[in-house]
Amino acid sequence: MSEKYRGHGYGKELLNYAINQFDLQNEIYVQTFDESVTEGKAARRLYVSFGFKDYKSGGLNPAGVNTVIMKLLKLHNINV
């Protein structure tokens, strides 16, 4: 997310909306930055706050940055 929009809760609203579009009986995964990537710490905190946990390596993204696949294990902060 662009820096000027960070810290306003937009990411939380977008993630909440996206999760609510899925059948919550199915598993939900996201691919994001590996914990070693400083620029991805805010995104990782957001996913963790919703109940996502690291699941497996996601390899390198097209920019050559390490990623991880996170799996939603239990629902937190979700407004249905």
N, C-alpha and C positions, 0 to 999 in steps of 0.2 A: 504494500500500500504506500502511496506517495507520502512523504514525510509530513506534508502540511495537513494531511487528514488523520495522522496517527494520534492516539490519545483521546479521541472523541467517542469511542465506543462503536464506530462503524464496523470494524472487523467482527466484533461480538454480534452485532445485529445481522451482518451478512452470514456468518457461520450458523447462527441460530436459524435463520430463514432457510439456508441450504439443507441443514439436517432435517428440518421439518418437512422438506419435500420428499424425503426418503421413507420407505417402509421401514420402521424401526425394528421390525422383526429380522431384517437382514443386517449383515455386518457392514460397517461403514469404515472406510480407510481414507487417509489423506497422505499425500507425499509432500514433504516440506524439507527444510534445511536440517542437516545433521547438527547435533548439539555442539560440534566443533566450530560451526559457522556463526561468528559474532552477530552478523547482520540478521540472522534468523531467530535470535533469542525471543523477540517479542511475539513472533508468530507461534513459536513452540509453546510459550507460556499460555497463549490463548487456547491452543489445542489441548494442552494439559488441563486447563481450567474447565474444559468441557468434558473431560474424562478420557481423552486419547492417551495412549501409551505407545512407546516405540515398539514396533512389531518386527521389522527387518530392514536391512540396508536397502536403500532405493538407488544406489549407485550414483554416478555423476549425472547432473543435469546438463543440458546443452552448453551451458557456460563453463562446465568443468567443475562445478561445485558439488560437494558431497551432500547427498540427500538421504532421508530415511522415510520408510512407510510407517505411519502411525495408525493404530486401530482403536476405534471407539469401544472401550470396555464397559463403561457405565456412564449413564447420562448425568451431567451436571450443568447448571446454568442454562438449561434449555426451557424456553417458554413455548409450550405446545398450544 
